[in-house]
Amino acid sequence: MKIVKLKICLCPGKSGYKESDFQYFSYVIADRLKYYYLEDSTYIEITFREFLTVIHNPYLYYFSTALKLHTIILNKNNSNWFREV
């Protein structure tokens, strides 16, 4: 099993914000031939390509893998909240 801690943040210079304005830590996990992305206490299964891409480019900007995975996590959390109401 391989676990990589990532500092996810806005892409410096592209957003008009400082890198420290929006950042958090997430993890990518490789377990045998399965790959996961963990943000807060929510995880999703990802592809090997997403695993590699988010490690090498942990920035949030249009069409980035980090933004895509972050959005999937947000939607997953919102759908869970909706079902509980």
C-alpha positions as CSV (number, residue, x, y, z in Angstrom):
1,M,0.0,0.0,0.0
2,K,1.3,3.5,-0.9
3,I,-0.2,6.7,0.6
4,V,0.8,10.1,-0.6
5,K,-0.2,13.3,1.2
6,L,-1.0,16.2,-1.1
7,K,-1.3,19.9,-0.4
8,I,-4.1,21.0,-2.8
9,C,-4.2,24.7,-3.5
10,L,-5.1,27.3,-6.1
11,C,-2.6,27.5,-9.0
12,P,-0.3,30.4,-8.1
13,G,-0.5,33.4,-10.5
14,K,-3.5,32.0,-12.5
15,S,-6.4,32.8,-10.2
16,G,-5.6,36.2,-8.8
17,Y,-5.5,34.7,-5.2
18,K,-2.5,33.8,-3.2
19,E,-1.7,30.1,-2.8
20,S,-2.4,30.3,0.9
21,D,-5.9,31.7,0.4
22,F,-7.4,28.3,-0.4
23,Q,-5.5,25.1,0.5
24,Y,-6.1,21.8,2.2
25,F,-4.6,18.4,2.5
26,S,-5.8,15.3,0.8
27,Y,-4.4,11.8,0.2
28,V,-4.1,9.5,-2.7
29,I,-3.8,5.8,-1.9
30,A,-2.6,2.9,-4.1
31,D,-3.6,-0.5,-2.8
32,R,-2.6,-3.3,-5.1
33,L,-4.4,-2.4,-8.4
34,K,-7.0,0.0,-6.9
35,Y,-6.5,3.8,-6.3
36,Y,-8.3,6.1,-4.0
37,Y,-8.6,9.9,-3.4
38,L,-9.3,10.9,0.2
39,E,-10.5,14.4,1.2
40,D,-11.6,15.0,4.8
41,S,-13.4,11.7,5.6
42,T,-14.7,11.0,2.1
43,Y,-13.0,8.9,-0.4
44,I,-13.6,7.9,-4.0
45,E,-12.0,5.3,-6.3
46,I,-9.9,6.8,-9.0
47,T,-8.0,5.6,-12.0
48,F,-4.2,5.1,-12.2
49,R,-3.9,8.1,-14.5
50,E,-5.8,10.3,-12.1
51,F,-3.6,9.0,-9.3
52,L,-0.4,10.0,-11.1
53,T,-1.8,13.3,-12.5
54,V,-3.1,14.7,-9.1
55,I,0.3,13.8,-7.5
56,H,2.2,15.8,-10.1
57,N,-0.3,18.6,-10.5
58,P,-2.1,19.3,-7.2
59,Y,-3.6,22.6,-8.2
60,L,-7.2,23.7,-8.5
61,Y,-7.9,25.4,-11.9
62,Y,-10.1,24.8,-14.9
63,F,-9.8,21.2,-16.2
64,S,-7.3,20.0,-13.6
65,T,-7.6,16.6,-12.2
66,A,-7.5,18.0,-8.6
67,L,-10.5,20.2,-9.4
68,K,-12.4,17.3,-10.9
69,L,-11.8,15.1,-7.9
70,H,-12.6,17.9,-5.5
71,T,-15.9,18.5,-7.3
72,I,-16.8,14.7,-7.2
73,I,-16.2,14.7,-3.5
74,L,-18.3,17.8,-3.0
75,N,-21.2,16.2,-5.0
76,K,-20.9,13.0,-3.1
77,N,-21.1,14.8,0.2
78,N,-24.0,17.0,-0.9
79,S,-25.9,13.9,-2.2
80,N,-25.4,12.2,1.2
81,W,-26.7,15.3,3.0
82,F,-29.7,15.4,0.7
83,R,-30.7,11.8,1.4
84,E,-30.5,12.3,5.2
85,V,-32.9,15.3,5.1
